[in-house]
Amino acid sequence: MMKKTLMLKLVLIFIVGGLSYAGVPAQKLAMHQRQSVWSEAGIDYVTGGVGIPERKAMETIQEMYSLKCVFAKENGSYLSGLRVKILDESDKTLVNTVIDGPWILADLPPGEYVIAASHDGNTKTRRVFVNGNGLNVLRYYWK
């Protein structure tokens, strides 16, 4: 929680000054301020994406993260309220949350992870290797 508060304070400082933080333009940091940043086991993450404005806001900050997961039905309708777990190489749970939208962005250090998402009692798992160079995108679909 302290990290979240510090980030929001930094965002306000840089927005007012019109500066950038770690190469991210101040406008994008302003969008980041609208999303709740959570942290578990040292992993920062954001969930949401309900409605076009919120998805656009998340798109502007996704470059600050190494993983993006999108959850939908096979017909393309987005899903929310899913249980999402992120496990490291040793099967240690790093993140265990219920997402409040169809997207989750997570800032994972380089390594291999298992992402498990549950909807209506059906759990789907995927492995992802984060190399630290860019955004990895995983898409999950349910019937």
Buried (B, 14 or more C-beta within 10 A) or exposed (E): EEEEEEBBEBBEEBBEEEEEBEEBBBEBBBBBBBBEBBBBEEBBBBBBBBEEEBBEBBBBBBEBBBBBBBBBEEEEEBBBEBEBBBBBEEEEEBBEBEBBBBBBBBBBEEEEBBBBBBBEEEEBEEEBEBEEEEEBEBEBBBE
